[in-house]
């Protein structure tokens, strides 16, 4: 098993990461490997100056770094420093809680966009990948302790799979591709916002 590197950002770093373009850039660097500001700008429809600024902000807060093994002084390559960002809004207070909540909102938007892209491209997938996709939901009556225990079990299973898998951003074996699992666990809130 390989080691998974994580970052637990402070409130200032979380605020920097909530910018949607920075969140996208970090995701690309984590999932696809090193990139230049020019290549990221073209993919995200940004100018290279704005992209370079966002990359410097991500680097300042420890999310990414220059890949010294590639490029030159004019053509810098950037790489992610970690595979995962960990936030714990339930334990945060004050500015840290506000930053965590802003980050969670950015993640909700990011996940919704990713799920929409998956839906939009479903028919383009080979049949074996169509069968490996699901958009499921399970609503179960649980206590807070039981809900936490269930999430802990699911997280343990997912971390084990991640540790046993090849690292993202590097060449993958034939027939393999990055596979995304979004895990959302929350108390049910009725459509009208009322009590259950």
ZAMARGU-4260 file (C-alpha; in steps of 0.2 Angstrom, whole numbers, plus 5000, padded with zeros to 4 digits):
<rodrens>
0) 5000/5000/5000 | 5006/5017/4996 | 5005/5032/5008 | 4992/5045/5005 | 4997/5063/5008
5) 4984/5075/5015 | 4983/5093/5020 | 4973/5101/5034 | 4973/5119/5029 | 4971/5133/5041
10) 4957/5147/5039 | 4968/5158/5028 | 4972/5143/5017 | 4954/5138/5016 | 4948/5155/5011
15) 4961/5155/4997 | 4955/5138/4991 | 4937/5143/4990 | 4939/5152/4974 | 4931/5141/4961
20) 4945/5143/4948 | 4958/5138/4961 | 4948/5123/4967 | 4947/5117/4948 | 4966/5120/4946
25) 4970/5110/4962 | 4959/5096/4956 | 4967/5095/4939 | 4984/5095/4946 | 4979/5081/4958
30) 4970/5070/4946 | 4980/5073/4930 | 4997/5078/4936 | 5009/5093/4933 | 5003/5107/4922
35) 5009/5124/4916 | 4999/5140/4919 | 4997/5141/4900 | 4989/5124/4899 | 4978/5127/4914
40) 4973/5144/4907 | 4968/5136/4890 | 4957/5123/4899 | 4948/5135/4911 | 4946/5149/4898
45) 4957/5161/4909 | 4971/5172/4904 | 4988/5166/4909 | 4991/5181/4920 | 4976/5177/4931
50) 4980/5158/4931 | 4998/5162/4937 | 4991/5173/4951 | 4980/5159/4956 | 4994/5146/4956
55) 5005/5157/4966 | 4991/5158/4979 | 4989/5140/4980 | 5008/5138/4982 | 5008/5151/4995
60) 4996/5141/5006 | 5005/5124/5003 | 4993/5116/4991 | 5005/5115/4976 | 5023/5118/4971
65) 5034/5120/4956 | 5039/5104/4948 | 5058/5107/4947 | 5060/5091/4936 | 5050/5099/4921
70) 5051/5116/4911 | 5062/5131/4913 | 5061/5148/4921 | 5049/5154/4908 | 5039/5139/4907
75) 5035/5133/4925 | 5026/5117/4929 | 5016/5115/4944 | 5011/5100/4954 | 5000/5096/4969
80) 5008/5093/4985 | 4994/5082/4993 | 4981/5070/4986 | 4967/5076/4999 | 4961/5091/5008
85) 4954/5088/5025 | 4942/5100/5033 | 4932/5098/5049 | 4919/5112/5051 | 4910/5103/5065
90) 4926/5106/5076 | 4930/5124/5069 | 4926/5140/5078 | 4925/5158/5072 | 4935/5162/5056
95) 4940/5144/5054 | 4921/5139/5055 | 4917/5152/5042 | 4931/5147/5031 | 4926/5129/5032
100) 4908/5133/5028 | 4913/5143/5013 | 4924/5128/5007 | 4910/5116/5009 | 4899/5127/4998
105) 4913/5128/4985 | 4914/5108/4986 | 4895/5107/4984 | 4896/5117/4968 | 4911/5108/4962
110) 4903/5091/4966 | 4886/5096/4957 | 4896/5101/4942 | 4906/5085/4941 | 4890/5074/4943
115) 4882/5084/4929 | 4897/5081/4918 | 4896/5063/4922 | 4878/5063/4917 | 4880/5072/4901
120) 4894/5060/4895 | 4886/5044/4901 | 4881/5038/4883 | 4899/5041/4877 | 4906/5029/4889
125) 4910/5011/4884 | 4897/4999/4891 | 4908/4992/4905 | 4910/5010/4912 | 4892/5013/4910
130) 4889/4998/4921 | 4902/5004/4934 | 4892/5021/4937 | 4879/5025/4949 | 4869/5040/4956
135) 4862/5032/4971 | 4855/5039/4987 | 4850/5029/5003 | 4840/5038/5017 | 4841/5027/5033
140) 4835/5031/5050 | 4850/5033/5062 | 4856/5041/5078 | 4870/5053/5076 | 4882/5040/5083
145) 4876/5027/5071 | 4878/5039/5057 | 4896/5044/5062 | 4900/5025/5063 | 4893/5022/5046
150) 4903/5036/5038 | 4919/5030/5047 | 4916/5013/5039 | 4913/5020/5022 | 4928/5032/5024
155) 4939/5017/5029 | 4934/5007/5014 | 4937/5021/5002 | 4955/5026/5010 | 4960/5007/5009
160) 4955/5007/4990 | 4964/5023/4987 | 4980/5017/4996 | 4980/5001/4985 | 4977/5010/4969
165) 4990/5018/4957 | 4993/5036/4961 | 4983/5048/4951 | 4992/5060/4939 | 5004/5046/4934
170) 5002/5033/4919 | 4988/5021/4924 | 4987/5002/4918 | 4978/4999/4902 | 4959/5000/4905
175) 4961/5010/4921 | 4955/5028/4923 | 4951/5039/4938 | 4935/5035/4946 | 4926/5048/4957
180) 4916/5043/4972 | 4907/5058/4980 | 4902/5054/4998 | 4888/5065/5005 | 4881/5061/5022
185) 4868/5073/5030 | 4852/5073/5040 | 4837/5073/5028 | 4829/5090/5026 | 4812/5090/5018
190) 4809/5101/5002 | 4799/5113/5012 | 4813/5115/5025 | 4801/5109/5039 | 4804/5096/5052
195) 4804/5077/5049
</rodrens>
